[in-house]
């Protein structure tokens, strides 16, 4: 996959996407890298040294109940970090985690390579055109509702089938609007409009999503379903996260999006040796 000059190869080692939230309210690390560009850049460089092969930069929280952020504030948060990482010549693709076309466009112009959109390009009508025109990689994620509403008793007849069918339809929409099919990644959206049981069903049947013939991204890192199952706070969920990561890799995941890069990289490499 070529994304604006950066390439990603799938089928060998699992890609580790390191999370860099430049927000005050993200559920796990909100405020840790806000208003301190040097700290954010140092953290990104550390994650790359620990094994991250993609850095995902976000300026708007998508935690359950999160309120939208104006585009100008989001841009003020992410653009200095992206420009700083580009100037550092960080040798990995940069992903912009946003639902706004204007943010994506400016982030790509500043040097980002991938759009990670939790609405699968459906939240902003202009997003698909920005992705196509700027030849960005795109991550299409499944979400039921919005961050404000998604955890209000989500209902499915068959969560695996419905999520897979939705992603298939959105892939079709994206390609019909000019996005190169070889630049599309899919994400079933663990924790986004799903109960604990529904999250587990998706993970248990992750191999079903291989029929989409796209790289699969899984984001379970420190999420509440792990905390609820283990009765642990967000800061103590690394082992539970790694268990889900190893399972996901064994059942078809190509990218795992995580906060704890060093530990996850080690676990992923061992799992790759066993399953790839």
C-alpha positions in Angstrom: 0.0 0.0 0.0 1.4 3.3 -1.1 0.2 6.3 0.9 1.5 9.6 -0.3 5.0 8.4 -0.7 5.1 6.1 2.3 4.5 2.3 1.8 3.1 -0.3 4.1 3.6 -4.0 3.4 1.1 -6.5 4.7 1.3 -10.3 5.3 4.7 -10.2 7.1 5.1 -8.5 10.5 2.1 -7.0 12.1 2.1 -3.2 12.0 2.0 -1.4 15.3 0.1 1.9 15.3 1.1 4.0 18.2 -1.5 6.4 19.6 -0.7 10.0 20.0 -3.6 11.9 21.5 -3.2 15.7 21.5 -6.4 16.2 23.5 -7.5 17.1 27.1 -10.1 14.4 27.4 -9.1 11.1 25.7 -10.1 8.2 28.0 -6.6 6.9 28.5 -4.0 9.7 28.1 -6.1 12.9 27.8 -3.9 15.9 28.6 -0.6 14.1 28.6 0.6 15.6 25.3 -1.7 18.7 24.9 -0.1 22.1 24.6 3.4 20.6 24.7 4.7 20.0 21.2 8.1 18.9 22.2 6.7 16.3 24.6 4.3 15.0 21.9 7.2 14.7 19.4 9.4 13.0 21.9 6.7 10.5 22.7 6.2 9.7 19.0 9.9 9.2 18.5 10.0 6.9 21.5 7.1 4.8 20.1 8.9 4.4 16.8 12.1 3.4 18.7 9.9 0.8 20.6 8.5 -0.7 17.4 5.7 1.5 16.1 5.4 1.5 12.3 2.6 4.0 12.1 1.8 7.1 14.4 -1.8 8.0 14.7 -2.3 11.6 15.8 -5.7 12.8 17.1 -7.0 16.2 18.3 -10.5 15.2 19.2 -11.5 12.6 21.7 -13.8 9.8 20.5 -14.4 8.3 23.9 -18.0 7.5 24.8 -19.9 10.7 25.5 -17.3 12.9 24.0 -18.4 16.3 22.7 -17.3 17.5 19.2 -14.4 19.9 18.9 -14.4 22.9 16.5 -12.1 22.4 13.5 -9.9 25.4 14.3 -9.1 24.0 17.8 -8.5 20.5 16.4 -6.1 22.0 13.8 -4.3 24.0 16.4 -3.6 20.8 18.3 -2.5 18.5 15.5 -0.8 20.6 12.9 2.3 21.7 15.0 2.8 18.0 16.0 2.6 16.8 12.4 4.9 19.5 11.1 7.4 18.8 14.0 7.4 15.0 13.2 7.9 15.7 9.5 10.9 18.0 10.3 12.3 15.2 12.4 12.1 13.0 9.3 10.3 10.3 11.2 10.6 7.2 9.0 7.0 5.9 9.4 3.6 7.0 8.0 1.6 9.5 10.0 -2.1 9.0 10.4 -4.6 11.8 11.2 -7.4 10.6 13.4 -10.3 13.0 12.4 -13.8 13.1 11.1 -13.5 16.5 9.5 -12.5 17.0 5.9 -10.8 20.4 6.5 -8.7 18.9 9.3 -7.7 15.9 7.1 -6.8 18.2 4.2 -4.6 20.5 6.2 -3.0 17.5 8.0 -2.2 15.8 4.7 -0.8 19.0 3.3 1.4 19.3 6.4 2.8 15.8 5.8 0.4 13.1 7.1 -0.2 10.1 4.9 -3.4 8.3 6.2 -6.9 9.4 7.2 -8.2 7.4 10.2 -12.0 8.2 10.1 -14.2 6.7 12.8 -17.2 7.5 10.6 -15.8 5.6 7.5 -15.8 8.9 5.5 -19.6 9.3 6.1 -19.5 12.0 8.8 -18.3 14.8 6.4 -19.5 14.7 2.8 -16.2 16.3 1.7 -13.9 13.7 3.3 -14.1 11.1 0.6 -13.1 13.7 -2.0 -10.1 14.9 0.1 -8.9 11.3 0.5 -9.2 10.7 -3.2 -7.7 13.9 -4.5 -4.8 13.8 -2.1 -4.2 10.0 -2.6 -4.2 9.3 1.1 -4.6 5.9 2.7 -7.9 5.6 4.5 -9.1 3.6 7.5 -12.8 2.9 7.4 -14.0 2.1 10.9 -17.4 0.8 11.9 -19.3 2.8 14.5 -23.0 2.6 15.5 -24.2 6.2 16.3 -21.8 8.9 17.4 -19.3 9.1 20.3 -22.0 10.9 22.3 -24.6 8.1 21.7 -22.8 5.0 20.6 -22.9 3.1 23.9 -26.6 3.7 24.6 -27.7 0.0 24.4 -26.4 -0.8 20.9 -28.5 -3.5 19.2 -27.6 -6.0 16.5 -29.3 -9.1 15.1 -25.8 -10.5 14.2 -23.0 -8.1 15.1 -20.3 -9.8 13.0 -22.5 -10.1 9.9 -23.9 -6.6 10.2 -20.5 -4.9 10.8 -18.9 -6.9 7.9 -21.7 -6.0 5.5 -21.5 -2.3 6.5 -17.8 -2.2 5.9 -18.3 -3.9 2.5 -20.8 -1.2 1.5 -18.6 1.6 2.6 -15.6 0.2 0.7 -17.9 0.3 -2.4 -18.8 3.9 -1.7 -15.2 4.9 -1.3 -14.0 3.3 -4.5 -16.9 4.7 -6.4 -15.9 8.1 -5.3 -12.4 7.7 -6.6 -10.4 6.2 -3.7 -7.9 3.6 -4.9 -9.1 0.3 -3.5 -5.4 -0.6 -2.7 -5.4 2.3 -0.2 -8.2 1.1 2.0 -7.9 -0.4 5.5 -10.9 -1.7 7.5 -11.5 -1.5 11.3 -14.5 -3.3 12.9 -14.6 -0.6 15.6 -14.1 -2.4 18.9 -15.8 -0.4 21.6 -17.6 1.9 19.2 -21.3 1.2 19.6 -20.8 -2.4 20.9 -21.4 -4.1 24.2 -18.8 -6.3 25.9 -20.4 -9.4 24.4 -20.5 -7.8 20.9 -16.8 -6.8 21.1 -15.9 -10.4 22.0 -18.0 -11.8 19.2 -16.2 -9.6 16.7 -12.8 -10.7 18.0 -13.9 -14.4 18.1 -14.9 -14.2 14.5 -12.4 -11.8 13.2 -11.5 -14.2 10.3 -14.9 -13.4 8.8 -13.6 -9.9 7.9 -10.9 -11.4 5.7 -13.5 -11.8 3.0 -13.3 -8.0 2.5 -9.8 -8.5 1.1 -8.5 -5.5 2.9 -5.9 -5.1 5.7 -7.6 -5.3 9.0 -6.9 -2.9 11.9 -7.9 -3.7 15.5 -8.0 -1.2 18.3 -8.6 -2.7 21.7 -6.0 -0.8 23.7 -7.0 -0.2 27.3 -10.7 -0.1 26.4 -13.5 -0.4 28.8 -14.5 -3.9 27.9 -11.1 -5.1 29.1 -11.4 -3.1 32.2 -14.9 -4.4 32.9 -13.9 -8.0 32.3 -10.8 -7.8 34.5 -12.1 -5.2 36.9 -9.1 -3.0 36.3 -8.6 0.8 35.8 -7.4 2.1 32.5 -3.8 2.3 33.7 -3.7 -1.5 34.4 -5.1 -2.9 31.2 -1.9 -3.7 29.3 -2.0 -7.5 29.9 -5.6 -7.6 28.8 -4.8 -5.5 25.8 -1.9 -7.8 24.8 -4.1 -10.9 25.1 -6.6 -9.4 22.6 -3.8 -8.2 20.3 -2.2 -11.7 20.1 -5.6 -13.3 19.5 -6.4 -10.7 16.8 -3.0 -11.3 15.0 -3.6 -15.0 15.1 -7.0 -14.5 13.4 -6.1 -12.0 10.7 -5.3 -8.6 12.0 -2.7 -6.7 10.1 -2.5 -3.5 12.2 -3.0 -3.1 16.0 -3.6 0.3 17.4 -2.1 0.6 20.9 -0.8 2.9 23.6 1.7 0.5 25.1 4.0 0.1 22.2 7.0 -1.6 23.6 5.2 -4.5 25.3 2.8 -4.9 22.4 5.6 -5.0 19.8 7.3 -7.8 21.7 4.1 -9.8 22.0 3.2 -9.2 18.3 6.6 -10.3 17.1 6.3 -13.6 19.0 2.8 -14.1 17.7 3.9 -13.3 14.2 6.6 -16.0 14.5 3.9 -18.5 15.5 1.2 -17.6 13.0 2.7 -15.9 10.0 
